[in-house]
């Protein structure tokens, strides 16, 4: 039997869970982007900055909602998950809030700040070599072993209805803020990898602003979703490569794909060099230090990847800021 797909009703139900733990992430008007794009005074650009969450990214939204909806099933057992780093700290934060033990499988190459954040929320970490994972399958094997040997319940970082719905609460925050100001949306830009962030936000944005273009953005050398959208079916990329370490899933999740296929109107790919330029631009104009995965959507705008025709506002998701100081400086300089 196929699993139920997340709906806008699931997203609305998740909002009550999220509000018990965190405040809405800020939606910041970018006068600098409006000027850069040459928009008329009637149109605005907004940055949804998830770097302000306790885990430094959007991932705690899905983690909190997943944990809240699986408490009875978890009981006294631990939770196991694999993550490039942001879901690690997100599900660890949820485990801390709900007093559950969390064990994370992370690549050895993950930024130190992601290791530190995850441990700060009391999670345990096991590491693997991501450069050979496409051959060894070590990530999934380690996660399964934790589940089998320690009786852990596995949490997916993106391919799960409750994770999608929790992430979608951020979309409801955007909708509430803009509708409260009497604004409309022409374009909504969001990162896509496994698809949990984009699927949740797409549900919220399509429900509130059905005429908006919902645009997925991913790295040029990790472009499984661009290929999937063109092919009309999920396409796997065995060796995704990019400085955007949070956007290196092999393919979008089974739970995410039907939502993305229905609501995403376009997908664009961005080379790492343009993402680096966007990191530098955001830091110079807004003082925001973003990780590459967080800046890639702004890069798509700055480098003309997106058709911005229309009369409504443009919303850009800045998904996180968890980047090590030395790498950030290296990339922007």
PyMOL commands that set and color helices and strands:
alter all, ss='L'
color gray80, all
select helices_A, chain A and resi 8-19+31-37+50-52+59-69+71-74+86-98+112-120+130-136+138-150+161-180+196-208+224-231+245-247+254-263+272-286+292-302+325-332
alter helices_A, ss='H'
color red, helices_A
select strands_A, chain A and resi 27-29+45-49+79-83+102-107+124-128+153-154+185-191+213-219+266-270+313-318
alter strands_A, ss='S'
color yellow, strands_A
deselect
rebuild
show_as cartoon
